[in-house]
Amino acid sequence: MIGIFDSGLGGLTAVKEIRRLLPYEDLVYFGDTGRVPYGTRSKETIIKYAAQDVRFLAEFSPKAVLVACGTVSSTAMEEIRDLFDFPLIGVVEGAAEAAAKQTVNGKIGVIGTSATIKSGAYTKKLKEISSQFVITERACPLFVPLVENGFVGVDDSITRLACEHYLADLRAAGCDTLILGCTHYPLIAKTIAKTLPDVKLISSGAESARKLQEKLSTLGKLADNSNSSCSSNCYGKISYYVSDDIESFSQSASLYLGADMDGKVHRVDIEKY
Amino acid sequence: MIGIFDSGLGGLTAVKEIRRLLPYEDLVYFGDTGRVPYGTRSKETIIKYAAQDVRFLAEFSPKAVLVACGTVSSTAMEEIRDLFDFPLIGVVEGAAEAAAKQTVNGKIGVIGTSATIKSGAYTKKLKEISSQFVITERACPLFVPLVENGFVGVDDSITRLACEHYLADLRAAGCDTLILGCTHYPLIAKTIAKTLPDVKLISSGAESARKLQEKLSTLGKLADNSNSSCSSNCYGKISYYVSDDIESFSQSASLYLGADMDGKVHRVDIEKY
């Protein structure tokens, strides 16, 4: 199986893409809904929480874990990678590669949580690809609460105003490509696109699914349906675990998955890990 | 000493008032900055976190603990009160009493986190005072992130729009008094007042300090400065504990306290309690 985790529900935007790319894989998703958000916390706390999250997923003996959280991917990857013997894939690398491919004028914008932008992880990765890129980063700490509280309508006036507030710098910088460095942001992508017309948006969650596929392919560990008793349309199993109550997760999950949620939801006391 | 806790920094608005009313008391403040916010979590999780918070403060043998968190005060008071042998004072009662005294037309509004409004605790308490009151409650889940991310200028356009979004119902209901049922909200009181002119605003944190004073007076446990070697202007000692890093707390605390922070800040691993 493949483990996936996020501070909350945003990582489900990566699950959506994994199921499209890797339909035969069994998946276990953990959302730390009892401690969300991570993006406003200190590096030390983010590392502690992320290590607990992966220790929980390790119980399922995953062949890989996708860190579907922009904050953990940019802040704590080195620290948690050392603790485990299975591959950990974050969202930074895939999104940076996709942005590097898409940009024409070499001007790339990055938006994320405060912790993600403070880390400078996207700039570092993009500069490794080409030192010529001109990169503008901007923390957008209101975007996660806006998404989580349902202000996701394309013409929502508060979200429009928040986009204007945060994204004006990126427009002024002339970016032609923008990395959505937090897995919550695809839910307000249309409002972001209205604020930055003609800018190519890169979903870090979706791109990380592609990196996961590459990694498993390299390792020769991709699941296929040859052992399955079901038809070629048969999906692998999926289970969800959360650290707060099950009901509110179930109510919101379909919004992120873009489809009805299948699979069962369980509660876990993550502080024990 | 007196213990005070909140999910984060909002409870400092109560500390400010306690120091004015009870200058000779020693205070220990705990802010659960590693798990803030509480107001969007389930009742079960709020009870669990609040019990840990009070268990930590119990180590200091407090004569009373002020629950300076609107969410815990409205959602978990009965459950946590049973666990401890010192008095626990929440913010609901004092604010409800103050609103009952202030209102002329009997139409009272209440704003708070999702959990606070879901609890109906303010309506219950106000109805106990008078069944004639007409009460309008409204959850304002964006207010805490707006305050925590610094959108506190009186003419901040995003906060103005959020106020209009949340408070239009209260204006339509003709409320002449509004309870700020979350200890973060005094920081945007001026913007709220612009949206609801001529409405009397009640700060639940400040009113709870008055209830605390009443309680200690009844118990004959008020500190005075008779044993103190310092002048009559001498304050009791204050210590701060937080569950995330110390630096970000120190940077923001003066905003809530309305003065420079005195006293030391320490970090505590609250999950162990």
Interface residues (C-beta under 8 A of the other chain):
Chain A: T33 G34 R35 T40 R41 S42 E44 T45 P141 L142 P145 L146 E148 N149 F151 S157 I158 L161 A162 H165 S243 D244 D245 E247 S248 E271
Chain B: T33 G34 R35 T40 R41 S42 E44 T45 P141 L142 V144 P145 L146 E148 N149 F151 S157 I158 L161 A162 H165 S243 D244 D245 E247 S248 E271
